[in-house]
């Protein structure tokens, strides 16, 4: 048994020594990376800013008459059509006022009709010397007063009808309504315009964003070269993307620019109108908004995955003629279809690491494969 243990130990020792010898004979290969040279491609330069969405209209629905809230007739958060009945506020007392005003108008109209006939009769008799002028004048005055009473009664009736209409709160436009803020049975409009709900029109959305002074100068320079007319601001296309969207699928136009720069912030506010017929966009969401600065022009690009950033700025790893990794600081431009424009820092012959970046660091030698 002791002989077997000794032989086993010897075999393990020999194997370990052999492995050690092999490792000295076969040093590890340099880490492998994939490189590409920058590609010249037609890219549209864009001005891209972060903005936020705002409903094109937002209306607070309020109680304009006093009474008990009878009902609300919608689902909280739903889309309502213009003219839809939303709230009913104790209509009966106001319906009674309409009936009373109508009765007053009918009475005054009848009185006016009688006075007018009598005036005409007195006038005819006066012409026949059968009644004094004073009697004619009296009925003329009475008729005028009756006519005025009729006009007043008409106005009171219209006012009563208008007040009655306030007991039925209708949607003034199509949009998304928020939650109801008052439950049925509560007194509303008692000395104040009680807020009942908020209705937002969101089939079209505003996007507000600010651009800095340098970008403003860039935009103005482009506009100047294109003989831009400020009166045609609504002809400038704008595109918007949500935070989780690829590309810029939402289209619209620029429709407003502030008249002056905010000196305290060094920015100027701009606004676009975006179509939202599918209601995918919601007020308050943050988005990326972009405006094309020119038509597509040939520019040097690299895959966006090759670009990294630190506190100093953006950079890429390149491989020199000795297959050593170098760090190249770059200035980037627009990104399109996974490719980012390099404005400064690279030339067309540089070999940029696009895969295996985790294996690379400045100064080390690498084994490289060129992407084809």
C-alpha positions in Angstrom: 0.0 0.0 0.0 2.8 2.4 0.8 4.4 1.6 -2.6 1.2 2.6 -4.4 0.9 5.9 -2.6 4.5 6.8 -3.4 4.0 6.0 -7.1 0.8 8.1 -7.2 2.6 11.1 -5.6 5.4 10.8 -8.1 3.0 10.7 -11.0 1.3 13.9 -9.7 4.6 15.7 -9.3 5.8 14.7 -12.8 2.5 15.9 -14.3 2.7 19.2 -12.5 6.3 19.7 -13.6 5.4 18.8 -17.2 2.5 21.4 -17.2 4.9 24.0 -15.9 7.3 23.3 -18.7 4.5 23.4 -21.3 3.3 26.8 -20.0 6.8 28.3 -20.4 6.9 26.9 -24.0 3.4 28.3 -24.9 2.9 31.9 -23.7 -0.8 33.1 -23.8 -1.9 34.8 -27.0 -2.7 38.6 -26.9 -6.4 39.3 -26.4 -8.4 39.3 -29.6 -10.4 42.3 -30.8 -12.4 43.2 -33.9 -11.6 46.5 -35.7 -13.2 48.6 -38.4 -12.1 51.7 -40.3 -14.4 54.7 -40.2 -17.0 54.7 -43.0 -17.9 57.8 -44.9 -21.7 57.9 -45.2 -24.4 60.5 -46.0 -25.7 61.6 -42.6 -28.2 64.3 -41.8 -26.8 66.6 -39.1 -29.5 67.2 -36.4 -30.0 69.5 -33.5 -31.2 67.1 -30.7 -32.6 68.4 -27.4 -34.6 67.0 -24.5 -38.1 68.3 -24.2 -41.4 67.6 -22.5 -44.9 67.1 -23.8 -47.8 69.4 -23.0 -51.5 69.0 -23.9 -52.4 71.5 -26.7 -55.5 72.4 -24.6 -56.3 71.8 -20.9 -59.7 72.8 -19.5 -60.8 72.7 -15.9 -64.5 71.7 -15.8 -66.2 73.7 -13.0 -69.7 74.0 -11.5 -71.2 77.3 -12.7 -74.4 76.9 -10.7 -75.1 76.0 -7.1 -76.7 72.7 -6.3 -76.2 69.0 -5.4 -74.2 67.0 -7.9 -76.6 64.4 -9.2 -74.2 62.3 -11.3 -71.1 62.0 -13.4 -71.4 60.1 -16.7 -67.9 59.0 -17.8 -65.2 56.5 -16.8 -62.2 58.2 -15.1 -59.3 58.6 -17.5 -61.3 57.8 -20.7 -61.6 59.5 -24.0 -64.7 61.6 -24.4 -66.2 63.3 -27.5 -67.2 66.9 -27.8 -70.7 67.4 -26.5 -70.7 64.3 -24.3 -72.7 64.7 -21.0 -70.2 64.6 -18.2 -71.9 65.9 -15.0 -75.5 66.7 -13.9 -76.1 69.3 -11.2 -79.6 69.4 -9.6 -81.4 70.7 -12.7 -85.0 70.9 -11.4 -84.9 74.3 -9.6 -83.3 75.9 -12.8 -85.9 74.1 -15.0 -88.6 75.8 -12.9 -87.0 79.2 -13.4 -87.2 78.6 -17.2 -90.9 77.8 -16.9 -91.5 80.9 -14.8 -89.6 83.1 -17.2 -91.5 81.7 -20.2 -94.8 82.4 -18.4 -93.7 86.0 -17.7 -92.8 86.4 -21.4 -96.2 85.0 -22.5 -98.0 87.3 -20.1 -96.0 90.4 -21.2 -96.5 89.5 -24.9 -100.3 89.3 -24.4 -100.3 92.6 -22.6 -98.2 94.2 -25.4 -100.6 92.8 -28.0 -103.6 94.3 -26.2 -101.9 97.7 -25.6 -100.9 97.9 -29.3 -104.4 97.2 -30.5 -105.8 99.8 -28.1 -103.2 102.4 -29.2 -104.1 101.8 -32.8 -107.8 102.1 -32.0 -107.3 105.3 -30.1 -105.2 106.7 -32.9 -107.9 106.0 -35.4 -110.5 107.6 -33.2 -108.4 110.7 -32.8 -108.2 111.1 -36.5 -112.0 111.0 -36.5 -112.0 113.6 -33.7 -113.7 111.0 -31.4 -111.0 111.0 -28.7 -108.5 113.5 -27.2 -104.8 113.5 -28.1 -104.0 112.8 -24.4 -105.7 109.4 -24.7 -103.6 108.5 -27.7 -100.4 109.6 -26.0 -101.3 107.6 -22.9 -101.7 104.4 -24.9 -98.6 105.1 -27.0 -96.6 105.2 -23.8 -98.4 102.1 -22.4 -97.6 100.2 -25.6 -93.9 101.2 -25.5 -93.7 100.1 -21.8 -95.3 96.8 -22.8 -92.8 96.3 -25.6 -90.0 97.0 -23.3 -91.4 94.5 -20.8 -91.5 91.9 -23.6 -87.8 92.5 -24.4 -86.9 92.2 -20.7 -88.9 89.0 -20.4 -87.1 87.6 -23.4 -83.7 88.4 -21.9 -84.8 86.8 -18.6 -85.9 83.7 -20.4 -82.6 83.4 -22.3 -80.7 83.9 -19.0 -82.8 81.2 -17.3 -82.1 78.8 -20.2 -78.4 79.5 -20.1 -78.3 79.0 -16.3 -80.3 75.8 -16.8 -77.7 74.6 -19.4 -75.0 74.9 -16.7 -76.7 72.1 -14.8 -75.6 69.7 -17.6 -71.8 70.0 -18.0 -70.9 68.9 -21.5 -67.4 68.1 -22.9 -66.3 71.3 -24.8 -63.9 69.3 -26.9 -62.7 65.8 -27.6 -60.0 64.7 -25.2 -59.0 62.5 -22.2 -60.7 63.4 -19.0 -59.1 62.9 -15.6 -60.7 61.4 -12.5 -63.9 63.0 -11.1 -63.0 65.3 -8.2 -66.5 65.4 -6.5 -68.8 62.5 -5.7 -72.5 62.7 -6.3 -74.5 64.0 -3.4 -72.1 66.8 -2.6 -73.0 70.5 -2.8 -71.1 72.3 -5.6 -70.9 75.8 -6.9 -72.0 77.3 -3.5 -70.3 80.7 -3.9 -67.4 79.4 -5.9 -66.7 77.6 -9.1 -66.1 74.1 -7.8 -63.6 72.2 -9.9 -65.1 68.9 -11.1 -62.5 67.4 -13.4 -59.8 68.3 -16.0 -60.1 67.6 -19.7 -57.0 67.5 -21.9 -56.9 67.6 -25.7 -54.1 65.2 -26.7 -54.8 64.2 -30.3 -52.2 66.9 -31.0 -49.4 67.6 -28.5 -47.0 70.5 -27.8 -43.3 69.6 -27.2 -41.4 72.4 -25.5 -37.6 72.4 -25.4 -34.7 74.8 -24.9 -31.6 75.2 -27.0 -28.4 76.8 -25.8 -26.8 79.9 -27.3 -24.3 78.0 -29.5 -27.0 75.7 -31.0 -29.2 78.8 -31.6 -26.3 80.5 -33.5 -25.9 77.3 -35.5 -29.6 77.1 -36.3 -29.7 80.8 -37.3 -26.6 80.3 -39.5 -28.3 77.4 -41.3 -31.5 79.4 -41.6 -29.6 82.4 -43.0 -27.9 80.2 -45.7 -31.3 78.7 -46.6 -32.8 82.3 -46.9 -35.2 81.3 -44.1 -38.3 83.5 -43.7 -39.4 83.7 -40.0 -43.0 83.9 -41.2 -42.6 80.3 -42.4 -41.5 78.8 -39.1 -44.3 76.3 -39.3 -42.6 74.7 -42.4 -39.7 73.5 -40.4 -40.1 69.7 -39.6 -39.5 68.3 -36.2 -39.3 64.7 -35.0 -39.8 63.3 -31.5 -38.9 60.0 -29.7 -40.0 58.7 -26.4 -37.2 57.5 -24.0 -37.8 53.8 -25.0 -38.2 54.3 -28.7 -35.7 53.6 -31.5 -35.5 56.4 -34.1 -37.8 59.3 -34.1 -41.3 58.0 -35.2 -43.4 61.0 -34.2 -43.6 63.8 -36.8 -44.6 67.4 -36.5 -43.6 71.0 -37.2 -42.0 73.8 -35.3 -44.5 76.5 -34.5 -43.0 78.8 -32.0 -39.7 80.3 -30.9 -39.3 82.8 -28.0 -38.5 86.3 -29.0 -35.3 86.5 -26.9 -32.6 84.5 -25.1 -33.0 83.8 -21.4 -29.8 85.5 -20.2 -29.8 83.8 -16.8 -29.9 80.3 -18.4 -28.3 81.0 -21.8 -31.1 79.2 -23.6 -34.1 80.0 -25.7 -37.5 78.2 -25.6 -38.9 76.6 -28.7 -42.1 74.6 -29.3 -43.3 72.0 -31.8 -46.7 70.5 -32.6 -46.8 66.7 -32.9 -49.5 64.6 -34.2 -50.9 62.1 -31.6 -53.9 60.5 -33.2 -53.0 57.1 -31.6 -52.8 58.7 -28.1 -49.3 57.2 -27.5 -48.0 60.5 -26.2 -49.0 61.8 -22.8 -48.6 65.2 -21.2 -45.6 65.4 -18.9 -43.5 62.8 -20.7 -39.9 63.6 -21.5 -38.8 63.1 -25.1 -35.9 63.7 -27.5 -36.7 66.3 -30.1 -34.6 66.8 -33.2 -34.5 69.3 -36.1 -32.5 68.7 -39.3 -29.8 71.3 -39.8 -29.2 70.5 -43.5 -29.7 67.8 -46.1 -27.6 64.6 -45.8 -23.9 65.2 -46.3 -20.9 62.8 -46.4 -19.5 62.4 -42.9 -17.0 60.1 -41.2 -18.9 57.5 -39.0 -18.1 54.6 -36.7 -20.4 52.1 -35.0 -22.0 53.7 -31.9 -20.9 50.7 -29.8 -17.3 51.7 -30.2 -17.7 55.0 -28.5 -17.2 55.3 -24.8 -17.2 58.3 -22.4 -15.6 59.4 -19.2 -15.5 62.7 -17.2 -13.3 64.3 -19.9 -15.6 63.3 -22.8 -16.0 60.7 -25.6 -13.2 58.4 -26.8 -12.6 55.2 -28.8 -9.8 52.6 -28.8 -7.7 52.3 -31.9 -5.0 49.9 -32.9 -1.7 51.2 -34.3 0.7 49.6 -36.7 2.3 47.6 -34.0 -1.1 46.2 -32.9 -1.0 48.3 -29.7 -4.1 49.8 -28.3 -4.3 53.6 -28.3 -7.0 55.9 -26.8 -8.3 58.5 -29.2 -10.4 61.4 -27.9 -13.2 62.2 -30.4 -15.9 64.8 -30.9 -19.2 63.2 -31.9 -22.1 64.4 -34.0 -25.5 62.9 -34.9 -26.3 59.2 -34.6 -28.3 57.4 -37.2 -28.9 53.7 -37.8 -26.4 52.6 -35.2 -23.6 54.8 -36.7 -22.3 58.0 -35.0 -20.6 60.9 -36.8 -17.1 61.7 -35.8 -16.5 65.4 -36.2 -12.9 65.4 -34.8 -10.3 62.9 -33.6 -10.2 60.2 -36.3 -9.3 59.8 -40.0 -10.4 57.3 -42.6 -7.5 54.9 -42.1 -7.7 54.5 -38.3 -8.5 51.0 -37.1 -11.2 51.3 -34.4 -12.0 48.5 -32.0 -15.7 47.7 -32.3 -15.8 44.3 -30.5 -13.7 42.9 -27.7 -13.4 46.3 -26.1 -13.5 44.7 -22.7 -10.2 43.1 -23.5 -8.5 46.3 -24.5 -6.7 49.0 -22.6 -4.2 51.6 -23.8 -0.7 50.2 -24.4 -1.4 46.5 -24.6 -0.8 44.4 -27.7 -3.8 42.7 -29.2 -4.6 40.2 -31.9 -7.0 41.8 -34.3 -9.6 40.8 -36.8 -10.9 43.2 -39.4 -14.7 43.3 -39.9 -15.8 42.7 -43.4 
